[in-house]
Amino acid sequence: MRAWAVVETGKPLQHIDMPTPVPVGKQVLLEVTHAGVCHSDLHIWEGGYDLGSRGSMSLKDRGLKLPLAMGHETVGKVLSWGPEAEGAGLVKGQTKLVFPWVGCGECERCKAEDDNLCIQGKALGVFQNGGYSTHILVPEPRHLVDIEGLDPALASTYACSGVTVFSAINKLMPMPPGEAIVLIGAGGLGLQAIAVLRAMGHTRICSVDVSEEKLAGARAAGATDTVLASGDDTSAKIIAACGGPVMAIVDLVNGSATARAAFDSLQKGGKLVMVGLFGGGLDVPLPLVPMKALTLQGSYVGNPKELRALVAIAKSGKLPPIPISAEPMDHANSALQRLKAGQVNGRIVLVN
């Protein structure tokens, strides 16, 4: 198979040949048709994460091996499968969305379909070859989701940005539709979160970003309030825009500055769901957490059940689309560089 792979950390992707996998056991081989370009790909390409006061985390130390075809927002056509996948209803040529956050497949979390929480995570596009290629090998049929009737380019984004915000928002619910929910970050995740909230019938959505251009996109997508984050008064701006301290914030950036602004914007009983992997740390005044009964909760992508539920909402016609720029697969490297430079509105999807 052909792949657009990370051969050396931080260096341009290379177009290389790799052996085409042969599925065994429950495995399913797909021919890739669409692959979304996600901000997490930048961390994988760079080789690790900034952990603030805890230093950094190397993906190589966690098992990342090069060369690697990244890409965890993948749609493809079923080609073949292993003998243990017989009877799973697979048909050659079917178009499927791939759930990429796979685990060991054997532990209690995997058996409960909480694969994304498996301590032996083996995510496709991170620790196994993903969608920046002509083929992808999926561990078992339950990691494939039917998307009949949906635009495959848009549907590919549901595997990461879609299920990530869906899972994070579910951690805030139930909430009155008119209660302000603050979304920090108006990139691909932020626009997807606005779409999901609108599909759920939520009517008060405040979007926060450092870019006025991205805030304009958030307003066009349905944000009722926007805050331009500049200087050290972002929390005051959020409180003013929402008419007071807020009950619910999803930090899709999750860097030192955004986390601090989010924490300072919460009212008593409020919850901050932390999603982004930007880096840094948060110095929390500990007495305020119990005194204000605050909740700080991490949310890591989502599970197969949530992805299927999100796709069902999309099929119902209630989920508004986000802006998609479809480009040839051989634009993978330039797409990654534009994403790094903050020049992407919505999502780039690579097409084979």
N, C-alpha and C positions, 0 to 999 in steps of 0.2 A: 504494500500500500504506500501511497505518498502522504507525507506529513509535513506540516509547517511547524517545526519543532524548536524548543529551547535546547541548544547544544552546549552553550556556555552561558552561565548566569549573567544577566544584564547585557548580553550581546544580541545583535539582531537575530531574529528567527531564521532558521535555514530550511530550505526545501529539500527534504531528504527521502530516501526510500527506506522502508521498514518492512519486515516480514508481515504479510497479511495473516492475522490470527485465524486459527481453526477452532471453532467452538467445541467444547467438551462438556460433559455433565449437563448442567442447566443453562449453560451460556448461550447467548444469542449474538450473532454477528449482523451488524447493520452497515449499509452503505450510507455515509453521511451526506445529507443534503443541505443542512443549515447548522451554523454554529455561532452562537452569540459571543460577543467580546465583552467580558465582565471586568470590573475594576479589580476583583480578586486576582485576575490573571496577572496584573502588574506585580502583586506580591510574590506570586509563584515565579514569575520571570526574574524578579530581583533576588529570589532565593530565601526570603524570610520576612519577619515582621518586627517592627519596633515595639518593644514592651516597656518603654519609658524607663522608670527607675529599676526595672528588672532586666535591663539590657536588651537583648534581641533574641529572637527564636529562629534558628536555622531549619529550613525545611529539609535540607540534606541530612541533618541529624535525626529527623523524624522519618526518614525513609525515601525521600524524593530522589529519583535516579534519572540522570540525563543520558541520552536525549529523551525529551518528553514532548509529546503533542498535547498542548493545553486544550482548554475548551470544555466547559461543563454545562453549556446550554445547547444541547444537541438534539436535532431531529434527523431521522434517517429512515431508510427503507430496509425491511427485514430481508436478509439474504439466506441465512442458514442458522441451524441451532443444534445443540448437543442432544444425545438420546434421552436424557432425563427431562428435557423440555417438551417432549412429545405429549400431546394431550392438553397443551396450554392454550390452544386456539390460535397458534401462530400460522400466518399465511405469507408465503413469499411475496414480497412487493408491498406489504402493508407499511404505511407511514406511521411512525411512532415517535413520541417524545420520550427522551431518556431521563430517568431519575438518576443523578450522578453521585449522590452523597452516600455511597454504598459502604457497608462495613464488612465484618468477617462472614456474615451470613449464618453464624452458628450460635451466637450468644443470645441471652434473653432479650436484649434490646433489639437486635435484628429480627428475632422471631416475632416481636411485638410491633414490627415495622417502625421502630424508632432508629433506623439505620444510621441517621445523622449523628446519633449520640453514642455510637459504638466506639469503645476506647481503642479499637484497632482499625480506625477509619482508613478506607482504601479508595477515596473518592476518585472518580474518573476525571481526567484532566488535571489531577494533582499528583496522585501516587500511581495512577495507571494512565495510559494514553487516552486522550479525550477526542473532542470533536474537530480540532484543527487538523483534519486528516481526511482521507477518502473512506476510511472504515473505522468502526468502533466496536469493541467487544463488551457486551453487557453481561453481568454475572448471572442473571436469571430473569424469566419473563415478567415477574411482578414489578421489575424496575422499568417496564415499558408502559406508557400511557397512550391510549387512543385519542387522537386529536382530529378525527374526521369532521370536516366542516369548518375547521379553523385555518387561518393563514399560518402556514408552517413557520415562516420567519418570525412572526409575532409569538407563536406558541413556543418557540425555542426559548424565549426569554422567561417563560414561566418556570423553567427548571431551576433557575437561581433567583433572579431579581423578583419574579412573581411569588414563588413559594416562600422566599425569605421575608418579604413584607407581609404576606398573608399570615405566616406563623407569628410574626411579631405583633401584628394588629390583633390577632386572636388572643394574645396574652393580656390585652387591655380590656377585652370585652367581658360582659356587656357594659355598654355606656349609652346614655341618652344621645340620640342623633345630633342634638344641637350643642352638646358639650364639646368644647374645643379640643381637638387632638393636634398636637404640634409635631411636624415632621422636619427634622433637621437634615438638610441635604435635598437639593432639587435636581439631581442627576437622574440616571436611569432608575435607580431604586426609589427616589422620591416621586417621580412621575408614576411609577408602578403602584406605589402606596396610595397616591391620590385616586388612581383608577379603582383599586380594591375598596377603599373607603366609600367611594361613590357607589360601587356595586352593592355594598352593604347598606346603602341608604343613609350614610352619615352626611350631615349637612354643614358642619363647621370644621374646616381643615385649614390650619395655619402652616405655611411652608417657609422655611428659613434657609438662606444660602448667602454666600459671599458674592454671587454673581447676579446682577440685575437682569441679565439676559436669561439666565435659568429661572429666575423668579417670574419673568414674563411667561415662560413656558409653563410654569406651575399654575399661574392664573388661568392660562388658556386651557389647562387640563382640568381645572375645577377647584383650585384652592380659593377659599373665601377670604383669606388674609395672608399677607406675605411680610416677611421681615428681612431687611438687608443687614446681614451680620458684618459690622465693621466697628472696630474699636473694642472697648471693654464693657460696653453697655448693652450687649445683646440680650441678656436676661431681662433688663428693664424694657427693651423694645418688645420682647415676647409678651411680657406681662401687660404692657399697654395695648398691644394689638388684640389680645384675647380678653381684655377687660378684667384682668386680675391674674394671680397665680393660677397655674393649670393643674389638672388632674392626670393628664396623660401625654407623654412625650416619647417619640421613637427617634433615637439618634442614629441616623443612617451613615453618619461620618464617624463619630465616636473617636475624636481626637481630644487632646487635653482641653482645648478652648471650648469645643462644642459640649463636652461632657460637663464642664464647669457651668456653662451658661444654662444647660438643661437642668442641672441639679438646683441651681439658684432660682429657677422659674417654677418649681413645683410648690403646690399648696399642701396643706395637711392631708394625708392619705393618698398623695399622688404617687404615680409610678413612672419610672424611667426605664424603657426597654432599650438596651444597648446592642446595636447590630453591627455597625461599621468596624473596620479593622485598620483605621488610619494610623493609630499608634499613639504613644505617649502614656500619660497617667492622670489620675484624678485624686487630688488631695481633699478628702471628705472630712468636714467637721463632724466627728462621730456622734456627739450628743444630739445633733439635729435629726439624725436618722430615726431614733426612737421617739424624740419629742414631737416630730411631725409625722410619725408613722409612715415613713417613706419606704418605697420598694424600688430597689435597683436590680434589674433582672437582665441577664444576657439572653440572647436569642440567636441560635446558630442555624442558618438556613431553615429547613423544614423536613418533614418526613414524607414517605410515599402517599400516605393517607391524605395529607394536606395538599399535595400536588394534584391528586385525583379530584379532590373537592374544588380546588381552584379551577381546574380545567372544566369541570361541570358548570361552574359559574360562567366561564367564558362561553361555553356552548349555549348557555341560556340567553346570551346576548346582552347581559347586564354589565359586562366588564369592558369599559372603554379601552380602545387601543392606545398605546404609547407611540411616540415617533420612532420609526424604524428606518435605518439606512442600510439597504442590502448592497453588499459589495462582493466581488469575486474572492474566493478563498486565498488567492495569491496576494491579496492586499492585507493579509494578516499582520504583517510587521508594521506597516504604515498605520493601520487601524489602532494597533496597540500604542504607538507613539502619539497619535492624536488624543487617545484617551488619557494618556499620562499628562499631556499638556492641557487637559481640561477643555478640549475643543469639540466634545461630543454632546449633542443634545438628544436625549433618549438613549437608543441602543444601536450599535453597529452589529449587523448579522452577516456573517460570511457565508457565501453560497457556493456549493460545488456544482 
